[in-house]
Structure formats: structure tokens, C-alpha cells
Amino acid sequence: MVYRGQAKKRKKARRPWTKQDERELRGHSRNKSPLKTVVRSMQRTAGALRQKAFSLDLSLGHRSSSKRKKKR
């Protein structure tokens, strides 16, 4: 219910995934790009990218190997 003086929130229209978008996402997955980089370059949310990567059976959001603790 909307009361006087309140505005309705409008959802943003979803941008459909094109074949080019999917190719770019596959490339980022292959290159093991950090998620932050992928978010900036594709201008989509991290959640949207993760969902699409999951549906395409891709891994996404790799950690850099230098920061990981190495087991001895």
C-alpha cells in the first residue's frame, strides 16, 4: 500500500545476456580474473555474474595464489 507522500520503488530493467557477454564471461573464467575486475568490466553485479557462471558450469572469482597459505 502506498501512502500519500511516498513514492513507489521501481526495479531496474534486467539486461539480457548476449552471446558476446557469455564469451566475455568464459574468457574471464579461463584467465582466472578476480571477481572485482569482472564486475567492473561487465558492469553487472557479483550475484548476477555468479549465477550466470553457475548456469554455464564455469568457475568465477578466483583467489590470487600468492595470498593463499601454503600447506607444508
PDB file of N, CA, C and O in Angstrom:
ATOM      1  N   MET A   1       0.842  -1.172   0.000  1.00  0.00           N
ATOM      2  CA  MET A   1       0.000   0.000   0.000  1.00  0.00           C
ATOM      3  C   MET A   1       0.888   1.235   0.000  1.00  0.00           C
ATOM      4  O   MET A   1       1.841   1.323   0.774  1.00  0.00           O
ATOM      5  N   VAL A   2       0.579   2.167  -0.851  1.00  0.00           N
ATOM      6  CA  VAL A   2       1.356   3.400  -0.950  1.00  0.00           C
ATOM      7  C   VAL A   2       0.558   4.518  -0.299  1.00  0.00           C
ATOM      8  O   VAL A   2      -0.601   4.760  -0.637  1.00  0.00           O
ATOM      9  N   TYR A   3       1.201   5.190   0.636  1.00  0.00           N
ATOM     10  CA  TYR A   3       0.557   6.285   1.331  1.00  0.00           C
ATOM     11  C   TYR A   3       0.922   7.604   0.670  1.00  0.00           C
ATOM     12  O   TYR A   3       1.859   7.681  -0.124  1.00  0.00           O
ATOM     13  N   ARG A   4       0.180   8.618   1.006  1.00  0.00           N
ATOM     14  CA  ARG A   4       0.423   9.925   0.437  1.00  0.00           C
ATOM     15  C   ARG A   4       1.837  10.383   0.784  1.00  0.00           C
ATOM     16  O   ARG A   4       2.269  10.277   1.931  1.00  0.00           O
ATOM     17  N   GLY A   5       2.547  10.891  -0.212  1.00  0.00           N
ATOM     18  CA  GLY A   5       3.899  11.380   0.009  1.00  0.00           C
ATOM     19  C   GLY A   5       4.975  10.324  -0.186  1.00  0.00           C
ATOM     20  O   GLY A   5       6.166  10.631  -0.144  1.00  0.00           O
ATOM     21  N   GLN A   6       4.559   9.074  -0.399  1.00  0.00           N
ATOM     22  CA  GLN A   6       5.548   8.021  -0.620  1.00  0.00           C
ATOM     23  C   GLN A   6       5.589   7.656  -2.097  1.00  0.00           C
ATOM     24  O   GLN A   6       4.564   7.595  -2.776  1.00  0.00           O
ATOM     25  N   ALA A   7       6.773   7.420  -2.559  1.00  0.00           N
ATOM     26  CA  ALA A   7       6.929   7.022  -3.951  1.00  0.00           C
ATOM     27  C   ALA A   7       7.118   5.512  -4.031  1.00  0.00           C
ATOM     28  O   ALA A   7       7.676   4.889  -3.127  1.00  0.00           O
ATOM     29  N   LYS A   8       6.647   4.945  -5.121  1.00  0.00           N
ATOM     30  CA  LYS A   8       6.864   3.517  -5.337  1.00  0.00           C
ATOM     31  C   LYS A   8       8.297   3.302  -5.780  1.00  0.00           C
ATOM     32  O   LYS A   8       8.854   4.102  -6.531  1.00  0.00           O
ATOM     33  N   LYS A   9       8.893   2.206  -5.307  1.00  0.00           N
ATOM     34  CA  LYS A   9      10.227   1.863  -5.770  1.00  0.00           C
ATOM     35  C   LYS A   9      10.088   1.134  -7.096  1.00  0.00           C
ATOM     36  O   LYS A   9       9.245   0.251  -7.252  1.00  0.00           O
ATOM     37  N   ARG A  10      10.920   1.513  -8.036  1.00  0.00           N
ATOM     38  CA  ARG A  10      10.892   0.851  -9.332  1.00  0.00           C
ATOM     39  C   ARG A  10      12.126  -0.013  -9.476  1.00  0.00           C
ATOM     40  O   ARG A  10      13.237   0.409  -9.156  1.00  0.00           O
ATOM     41  N   LYS A  11      11.925  -1.207  -9.955  1.00  0.00           N
ATOM     42  CA  LYS A  11      13.051  -2.093 -10.204  1.00  0.00           C
ATOM     43  C   LYS A  11      13.687  -1.715 -11.532  1.00  0.00           C
ATOM     44  O   LYS A  11      13.010  -1.266 -12.457  1.00  0.00           O
ATOM     45  N   LYS A  12      15.004  -1.906 -11.610  1.00  0.00           N
ATOM     46  CA  LYS A  12      15.693  -1.674 -12.872  1.00  0.00           C
ATOM     47  C   LYS A  12      15.351  -2.804 -13.825  1.00  0.00           C
ATOM     48  O   LYS A  12      15.161  -3.947 -13.410  1.00  0.00           O
ATOM     49  N   ALA A  13      15.277  -2.480 -15.082  1.00  0.00           N
ATOM     50  CA  ALA A  13      15.016  -3.499 -16.088  1.00  0.00           C
ATOM     51  C   ALA A  13      16.258  -4.381 -16.209  1.00  0.00           C
ATOM     52  O   ALA A  13      17.382  -3.881 -16.242  1.00  0.00           O
ATOM     53  N   ARG A  14      16.050  -5.666 -16.273  1.00  0.00           N
ATOM     54  CA  ARG A  14      17.172  -6.590 -16.398  1.00  0.00           C
ATOM     55  C   ARG A  14      17.697  -6.566 -17.820  1.00  0.00           C
ATOM     56  O   ARG A  14      16.937  -6.572 -18.788  1.00  0.00           O
ATOM     57  N   ARG A  15      19.004  -6.539 -17.917  1.00  0.00           N
ATOM     58  CA  ARG A  15      19.644  -6.544 -19.227  1.00  0.00           C
ATOM     59  C   ARG A  15      19.881  -7.999 -19.630  1.00  0.00           C
ATOM     60  O   ARG A  15      20.549  -8.733 -18.901  1.00  0.00           O
ATOM     61  N   PRO A  16      19.363  -8.419 -20.744  1.00  0.00           N
ATOM     62  CA  PRO A  16      19.532  -9.824 -21.138  1.00  0.00           C
ATOM     63  C   PRO A  16      20.985 -10.147 -21.466  1.00  0.00           C
ATOM     64  O   PRO A  16      21.753  -9.272 -21.866  1.00  0.00           O
ATOM     65  N   TRP A  17      21.347 -11.404 -21.295  1.00  0.00           N
ATOM     66  CA  TRP A  17      22.699 -11.873 -21.604  1.00  0.00           C
ATOM     67  C   TRP A  17      22.791 -12.161 -23.092  1.00  0.00           C
ATOM     68  O   TRP A  17      21.969 -12.888 -23.650  1.00  0.00           O
ATOM     69  N   THR A  18      23.794 -11.586 -23.723  1.00  0.00           N
ATOM     70  CA  THR A  18      24.027 -11.843 -25.143  1.00  0.00           C
ATOM     71  C   THR A  18      25.118 -12.909 -25.271  1.00  0.00           C
ATOM     72  O   THR A  18      25.787 -13.251 -24.296  1.00  0.00           O
ATOM     73  N   LYS A  19      25.283 -13.425 -26.485  1.00  0.00           N
ATOM     74  CA  LYS A  19      26.355 -14.403 -26.739  1.00  0.00           C
ATOM     75  C   LYS A  19      27.719 -13.768 -26.463  1.00  0.00           C
ATOM     76  O   LYS A  19      28.631 -14.433 -25.970  1.00  0.00           O
ATOM     77  N   GLN A  20      27.850 -12.485 -26.781  1.00  0.00           N
ATOM     78  CA  GLN A  20      29.111 -11.777 -26.534  1.00  0.00           C
ATOM     79  C   GLN A  20      29.387 -11.686 -25.027  1.00  0.00           C
ATOM     80  O   GLN A  20      30.531 -11.848 -24.602  1.00  0.00           O
ATOM     81  N   ASP A  21      28.360 -11.430 -24.225  1.00  0.00           N
ATOM     82  CA  ASP A  21      28.521 -11.383 -22.770  1.00  0.00           C
ATOM     83  C   ASP A  21      28.991 -12.734 -22.240  1.00  0.00           C
ATOM     84  O   ASP A  21      29.872 -12.801 -21.383  1.00  0.00           O
ATOM     85  N   GLU A  22      28.393 -13.811 -22.758  1.00  0.00           N
ATOM     86  CA  GLU A  22      28.777 -15.152 -22.321  1.00  0.00           C
ATOM     87  C   GLU A  22      30.221 -15.459 -22.706  1.00  0.00           C
ATOM     88  O   GLU A  22      30.958 -16.057 -21.922  1.00  0.00           O
ATOM     89  N   ARG A  23      30.628 -15.056 -23.906  1.00  0.00           N
ATOM     90  CA  ARG A  23      32.010 -15.264 -24.346  1.00  0.00           C
ATOM     91  C   ARG A  23      32.984 -14.528 -23.434  1.00  0.00           C
ATOM     92  O   ARG A  23      34.025 -15.062 -23.054  1.00  0.00           O
ATOM     93  N   GLU A  24      32.622 -13.279 -23.087  1.00  0.00           N
ATOM     94  CA  GLU A  24      33.481 -12.484 -22.208  1.00  0.00           C
ATOM     95  C   GLU A  24      33.597 -13.122 -20.834  1.00  0.00           C
ATOM     96  O   GLU A  24      34.680 -13.152 -20.248  1.00  0.00           O
ATOM     97  N   LEU A  25      32.475 -13.638 -20.313  1.00  0.00           N
ATOM     98  CA  LEU A  25      32.485 -14.299 -19.011  1.00  0.00           C
ATOM     99  C   LEU A  25      33.347 -15.563 -19.047  1.00  0.00           C
ATOM    100  O   LEU A  25      34.087 -15.842 -18.103  1.00  0.00           O
ATOM    101  N   ARG A  26      33.249 -16.324 -20.138  1.00  0.00           N
ATOM    102  CA  ARG A  26      34.095 -17.517 -20.297  1.00  0.00           C
ATOM    103  C   ARG A  26      35.582 -17.136 -20.322  1.00  0.00           C
ATOM    104  O   ARG A  26      36.422 -17.831 -19.751  1.00  0.00           O
ATOM    105  N   GLY A  27      35.884 -16.036 -20.986  1.00  0.00           N
ATOM    106  CA  GLY A  27      37.267 -15.560 -21.047  1.00  0.00           C
ATOM    107  C   GLY A  27      37.798 -15.182 -19.675  1.00  0.00           C
ATOM    108  O   GLY A  27      38.933 -15.512 -19.330  1.00  0.00           O
ATOM    109  N   HIS A  28      36.981 -14.492 -18.893  1.00  0.00           N
ATOM    110  CA  HIS A  28      37.389 -14.114 -17.535  1.00  0.00           C
ATOM    111  C   HIS A  28      37.601 -15.364 -16.680  1.00  0.00           C
ATOM    112  O   HIS A  28      38.527 -15.420 -15.870  1.00  0.00           O
ATOM    113  N   SER A  29      36.748 -16.353 -16.862  1.00  0.00           N
ATOM    114  CA  SER A  29      36.890 -17.589 -16.101  1.00  0.00           C
ATOM    115  C   SER A  29      38.178 -18.306 -16.504  1.00  0.00           C
ATOM    116  O   SER A  29      38.911 -18.799 -15.647  1.00  0.00           O
ATOM    117  N   ARG A  30      38.449 -18.362 -17.786  1.00  0.00           N
ATOM    118  CA  ARG A  30      39.652 -19.018 -18.290  1.00  0.00           C
ATOM    119  C   ARG A  30      40.918 -18.318 -17.795  1.00  0.00           C
ATOM    120  O   ARG A  30      41.906 -18.972 -17.461  1.00  0.00           O
ATOM    121  N   ASN A  31      40.880 -16.978 -17.752  1.00  0.00           N
ATOM    122  CA  ASN A  31      42.041 -16.191 -17.312  1.00  0.00           C
ATOM    123  C   ASN A  31      42.133 -16.077 -15.797  1.00  0.00           C
ATOM    124  O   ASN A  31      43.090 -15.506 -15.274  1.00  0.00           O
ATOM    125  N   LYS A  32      41.150 -16.615 -15.093  1.00  0.00           N
ATOM    126  CA  LYS A  32      41.094 -16.577 -13.624  1.00  0.00           C
ATOM    127  C   LYS A  32      41.134 -15.143 -13.098  1.00  0.00           C
ATOM    128  O   LYS A  32      41.870 -14.830 -12.162  1.00  0.00           O
ATOM    129  N   SER A  33      40.333 -14.285 -13.714  1.00  0.00           N
ATOM    130  CA  SER A  33      40.251 -12.885 -13.292  1.00  0.00           C
ATOM    131  C   SER A  33      39.550 -12.784 -11.947  1.00  0.00           C
ATOM    132  O   SER A  33      38.619 -13.545 -11.681  1.00  0.00           O
ATOM    133  N   PRO A  34      39.982 -11.854 -11.087  1.00  0.00           N
ATOM    134  CA  PRO A  34      39.283 -11.643  -9.817  1.00  0.00           C
ATOM    135  C   PRO A  34      37.866 -11.114 -10.071  1.00  0.00           C
ATOM    136  O   PRO A  34      37.623 -10.424 -11.061  1.00  0.00           O
ATOM    137  N   LEU A  35      36.962 -11.436  -9.191  1.00  0.00           N
ATOM    138  CA  LEU A  35      35.562 -11.059  -9.363  1.00  0.00           C
ATOM    139  C   LEU A  35      35.390  -9.547  -9.472  1.00  0.00           C
ATOM    140  O   LEU A  35      34.570  -9.065 -10.253  1.00  0.00           O
ATOM    141  N   LYS A  36      36.158  -8.809  -8.696  1.00  0.00           N
ATOM    142  CA  LYS A  36      36.062  -7.344  -8.722  1.00  0.00           C
ATOM    143  C   LYS A  36      36.348  -6.789 -10.119  1.00  0.00           C
ATOM    144  O   LYS A  36      35.701  -5.843 -10.569  1.00  0.00           O
ATOM    145  N   THR A  37      37.315  -7.387 -10.786  1.00  0.00           N
ATOM    146  CA  THR A  37      37.677  -6.967 -12.145  1.00  0.00           C
ATOM    147  C   THR A  37      36.550  -7.280 -13.126  1.00  0.00           C
ATOM    148  O   THR A  37      36.231  -6.472 -13.999  1.00  0.00           O
ATOM    149  N   VAL A  38      35.954  -8.458 -12.971  1.00  0.00           N
ATOM    150  CA  VAL A  38      34.882  -8.880 -13.870  1.00  0.00           C
ATOM    151  C   VAL A  38      33.658  -7.983 -13.684  1.00  0.00           C
ATOM    152  O   VAL A  38      33.010  -7.598 -14.657  1.00  0.00           O
ATOM    153  N   VAL A  39      33.349  -7.656 -12.439  1.00  0.00           N
ATOM    154  CA  VAL A  39      32.204  -6.781 -12.138  1.00  0.00           C
ATOM    155  C   VAL A  39      32.378  -5.439 -12.831  1.00  0.00           C
ATOM    156  O   VAL A  39      31.441  -4.924 -13.441  1.00  0.00           O
ATOM    157  N   ARG A  40      33.570  -4.873 -12.738  1.00  0.00           N
ATOM    158  CA  ARG A  40      33.821  -3.564 -13.356  1.00  0.00           C
ATOM    159  C   ARG A  40      33.748  -3.624 -14.877  1.00  0.00           C
ATOM    160  O   ARG A  40      33.157  -2.748 -15.508  1.00  0.00           O
ATOM    161  N   SER A  41      34.346  -4.654 -15.462  1.00  0.00           N
ATOM    162  CA  SER A  41      34.410  -4.697 -16.923  1.00  0.00           C
ATOM    163  C   SER A  41      33.065  -5.022 -17.557  1.00  0.00           C
ATOM    164  O   SER A  41      32.747  -4.512 -18.631  1.00  0.00           O
ATOM    165  N   MET A  42      32.269  -5.868 -16.901  1.00  0.00           N
ATOM    166  CA  MET A  42      30.990  -6.269 -17.498  1.00  0.00           C
ATOM    167  C   MET A  42      29.819  -5.416 -17.015  1.00  0.00           C
ATOM    168  O   MET A  42      28.722  -5.495 -17.567  1.00  0.00           O
ATOM    169  N   GLN A  43      30.047  -4.613 -16.001  1.00  0.00           N
ATOM    170  CA  GLN A  43      29.025  -3.746 -15.416  1.00  0.00           C
ATOM    171  C   GLN A  43      27.765  -4.519 -15.045  1.00  0.00           C
ATOM    172  O   GLN A  43      26.650  -4.153 -15.418  1.00  0.00           O
ATOM    173  N   ARG A  44      27.980  -5.601 -14.298  1.00  0.00           N
ATOM    174  CA  ARG A  44      26.893  -6.404 -13.739  1.00  0.00           C
ATOM    175  C   ARG A  44      27.242  -6.677 -12.285  1.00  0.00           C
ATOM    176  O   ARG A  44      28.401  -6.555 -11.889  1.00  0.00           O
ATOM    177  N   THR A  45      26.249  -7.046 -11.489  1.00  0.00           N
ATOM    178  CA  THR A  45      26.504  -7.309 -10.079  1.00  0.00           C
ATOM    179  C   THR A  45      27.237  -8.640  -9.922  1.00  0.00           C
ATOM    180  O   THR A  45      27.206  -9.498 -10.803  1.00  0.00           O
ATOM    181  N   ALA A  46      27.891  -8.783  -8.780  1.00  0.00           N
ATOM    182  CA  ALA A  46      28.610 -10.024  -8.491  1.00  0.00           C
ATOM    183  C   ALA A  46      27.640 -11.203  -8.460  1.00  0.00           C
ATOM    184  O   ALA A  46      27.966 -12.292  -8.931  1.00  0.00           O
ATOM    185  N   GLY A  47      26.451 -10.984  -7.905  1.00  0.00           N
ATOM    186  CA  GLY A  47      25.450 -12.050  -7.839  1.00  0.00           C
ATOM    187  C   GLY A  47      24.996 -12.509  -9.212  1.00  0.00           C
ATOM    188  O   GLY A  47      24.832 -13.705  -9.454  1.00  0.00           O
ATOM    189  N   ALA A  48      24.792 -11.553 -10.111  1.00  0.00           N
ATOM    190  CA  ALA A  48      24.365 -11.895 -11.471  1.00  0.00           C
ATOM    191  C   ALA A  48      25.455 -12.679 -12.187  1.00  0.00           C
ATOM    192  O   ALA A  48      25.169 -13.636 -12.907  1.00  0.00           O
ATOM    193  N   LEU A  49      26.701 -12.272 -11.991  1.00  0.00           N
ATOM    194  CA  LEU A  49      27.815 -12.965 -12.631  1.00  0.00           C
ATOM    195  C   LEU A  49      27.982 -14.377 -12.086  1.00  0.00           C
ATOM    196  O   LEU A  49      28.229 -15.317 -12.842  1.00  0.00           O
ATOM    197  N   ARG A  50      27.846 -14.521 -10.781  1.00  0.00           N
ATOM    198  CA  ARG A  50      27.971 -15.855 -10.175  1.00  0.00           C
ATOM    199  C   ARG A  50      26.854 -16.784 -10.652  1.00  0.00           C
ATOM    200  O   ARG A  50      27.104 -17.952 -10.948  1.00  0.00           O
ATOM    201  N   GLN A  51      25.638 -16.276 -10.726  1.00  0.00           N
ATOM    202  CA  GLN A  51      24.515 -17.098 -11.184  1.00  0.00           C
ATOM    203  C   GLN A  51      24.718 -17.545 -12.625  1.00  0.00           C
ATOM    204  O   GLN A  51      24.475 -18.706 -12.954  1.00  0.00           O
ATOM    205  N   LYS A  52      25.157 -16.640 -13.482  1.00  0.00           N
ATOM    206  CA  LYS A  52      25.364 -16.991 -14.886  1.00  0.00           C
ATOM    207  C   LYS A  52      26.524 -17.972 -15.023  1.00  0.00           C
ATOM    208  O   LYS A  52      26.453 -18.917 -15.808  1.00  0.00           O
ATOM    209  N   ALA A  53      27.586 -17.748 -14.261  1.00  0.00           N
ATOM    210  CA  ALA A  53      28.726 -18.661 -14.308  1.00  0.00           C
ATOM    211  C   ALA A  53      28.302 -20.060 -13.846  1.00  0.00           C
ATOM    212  O   ALA A  53      28.738 -21.061 -14.417  1.00  0.00           O
ATOM    213  N   PHE A  54      27.472 -20.129 -12.837  1.00  0.00           N
ATOM    214  CA  PHE A  54      26.980 -21.417 -12.346  1.00  0.00           C
ATOM    215  C   PHE A  54      26.144 -22.108 -13.419  1.00  0.00           C
ATOM    216  O   PHE A  54      26.286 -23.312 -13.632  1.00  0.00           O
ATOM    217  N   SER A  55      25.284 -21.367 -14.087  1.00  0.00           N
ATOM    218  CA  SER A  55      24.425 -21.964 -15.116  1.00  0.00           C
ATOM    219  C   SER A  55      25.236 -22.424 -16.334  1.00  0.00           C
ATOM    220  O   SER A  55      24.830 -23.347 -17.041  1.00  0.00           O
ATOM    221  N   LEU A  56      26.390 -21.772 -16.578  1.00  0.00           N
ATOM    222  CA  LEU A  56      27.263 -22.172 -17.688  1.00  0.00           C
ATOM    223  C   LEU A  56      28.328 -23.174 -17.240  1.00  0.00           C
ATOM    224  O   LEU A  56      29.167 -23.592 -18.038  1.00  0.00           O
ATOM    225  N   ASP A  57      28.290 -23.557 -15.965  1.00  0.00           N
ATOM    226  CA  ASP A  57      29.245 -24.501 -15.382  1.00  0.00           C
ATOM    227  C   ASP A  57      30.677 -23.963 -15.463  1.00  0.00           C
ATOM    228  O   ASP A  57      31.602 -24.667 -15.867  1.00  0.00           O
ATOM    229  N   LEU A  58      30.833 -22.685 -15.065  1.00  0.00           N
ATOM    230  CA  LEU A  58      32.142 -22.039 -15.051  1.00  0.00           C
ATOM    231  C   LEU A  58      32.532 -21.726 -13.621  1.00  0.00           C
ATOM    232  O   LEU A  58      31.670 -21.583 -12.754  1.00  0.00           O
ATOM    233  N   SER A  59      33.836 -21.618 -13.369  1.00  0.00           N
ATOM    234  CA  SER A  59      34.279 -21.150 -12.066  1.00  0.00           C
ATOM    235  C   SER A  59      34.538 -19.650 -12.187  1.00  0.00           C
ATOM    236  O   SER A  59      34.926 -19.159 -13.246  1.00  0.00           O
ATOM    237  N   LEU A  60      34.319 -18.941 -11.098  1.00  0.00           N
ATOM    238  CA  LEU A  60      34.445 -17.486 -11.140  1.00  0.00           C
ATOM    239  C   LEU A  60      34.872 -16.977  -9.777  1.00  0.00           C
ATOM    240  O   LEU A  60      34.551 -17.581  -8.754  1.00  0.00           O
ATOM    241  N   GLY A  61      35.593 -15.870  -9.762  1.00  0.00           N
ATOM    242  CA  GLY A  61      36.006 -15.252  -8.505  1.00  0.00           C
ATOM    243  C   GLY A  61      37.172 -15.978  -7.885  1.00  0.00           C
ATOM    244  O   GLY A  61      37.123 -16.373  -6.720  1.00  0.00           O
ATOM    245  N   HIS A  62      38.220 -16.155  -8.663  1.00  0.00           N
ATOM    246  CA  HIS A  62      39.393 -16.880  -8.199  1.00  0.00           C
ATOM    247  C   HIS A  62      40.202 -16.033  -7.235  1.00  0.00           C
ATOM    248  O   HIS A  62      40.267 -14.809  -7.355  1.00  0.00           O
ATOM    249  N   ARG A  63      40.809 -16.701  -6.291  1.00  0.00           N
ATOM    250  CA  ARG A  63      41.731 -16.013  -5.399  1.00  0.00           C
ATOM    251  C   ARG A  63      43.094 -15.994  -6.048  1.00  0.00           C
ATOM    252  O   ARG A  63      43.433 -16.874  -6.839  1.00  0.00           O
ATOM    253  N   SER A  64      43.875 -14.981  -5.709  1.00  0.00           N
ATOM    254  CA  SER A  64      45.237 -14.978  -6.237  1.00  0.00           C
ATOM    255  C   SER A  64      46.064 -15.965  -5.418  1.00  0.00           C
ATOM    256  O   SER A  64      45.906 -16.041  -4.199  1.00  0.00           O
ATOM    257  N   SER A  65      46.924 -16.703  -6.058  1.00  0.00           N
ATOM    258  CA  SER A  65      47.650 -17.777  -5.400  1.00  0.00           C
ATOM    259  C   SER A  65      48.688 -17.264  -4.406  1.00  0.00           C
ATOM    260  O   SER A  65      49.061 -17.999  -3.491  1.00  0.00           O
ATOM    261  N   SER A  66      49.165 -16.036  -4.554  1.00  0.00           N
ATOM    262  CA  SER A  66      50.203 -15.517  -3.665  1.00  0.00           C
ATOM    263  C   SER A  66      49.672 -15.241  -2.256  1.00  0.00           C
ATOM    264  O   SER A  66      50.443 -15.233  -1.296  1.00  0.00           O
ATOM    265  N   LYS A  67      48.372 -15.018  -2.127  1.00  0.00           N
ATOM    266  CA  LYS A  67      47.802 -14.699  -0.822  1.00  0.00           C
ATOM    267  C   LYS A  67      47.380 -15.944  -0.046  1.00  0.00           C
ATOM    268  O   LYS A  67      47.157 -15.875   1.162  1.00  0.00           O
ATOM    269  N   ARG A  68      47.270 -17.064  -0.723  1.00  0.00           N
ATOM    270  CA  ARG A  68      46.864 -18.300  -0.066  1.00  0.00           C
ATOM    271  C   ARG A  68      47.980 -18.822   0.827  1.00  0.00           C
ATOM    272  O   ARG A  68      49.165 -18.675   0.528  1.00  0.00           O
ATOM    273  N   LYS A  69      47.571 -19.432   1.925  1.00  0.00           N
ATOM    274  CA  LYS A  69      48.552 -20.064   2.792  1.00  0.00           C
ATOM    275  C   LYS A  69      48.926 -21.398   2.183  1.00  0.00           C
ATOM    276  O   LYS A  69      48.065 -22.186   1.791  1.00  0.00           O
ATOM    277  N   LYS A  70      50.216 -21.637   2.112  1.00  0.00           N
ATOM    278  CA  LYS A  70      50.685 -22.879   1.522  1.00  0.00           C
ATOM    279  C   LYS A  70      50.824 -23.932   2.609  1.00  0.00           C
ATOM    280  O   LYS A  70      51.338 -23.654   3.692  1.00  0.00           O
ATOM    281  N   LYS A  71      50.363 -25.141   2.316  1.00  0.00           N
ATOM    282  CA  LYS A  71      50.498 -26.247   3.260  1.00  0.00           C
ATOM    283  C   LYS A  71      51.893 -26.834   3.148  1.00  0.00           C
ATOM    284  O   LYS A  71      52.459 -26.916   2.058  1.00  0.00           O
ATOM    285  N   ARG A  72      52.433 -27.235   4.264  1.00  0.00           N
ATOM    286  CA  ARG A  72      53.777 -27.821   4.246  1.00  0.00           C
ATOM    287  C   ARG A  72      53.733 -29.284   4.465  1.00  0.00           C
ATOM    288  O   ARG A  72      54.776 -29.938   4.480  1.00  0.00           O
TER     289      ARG A  72
END
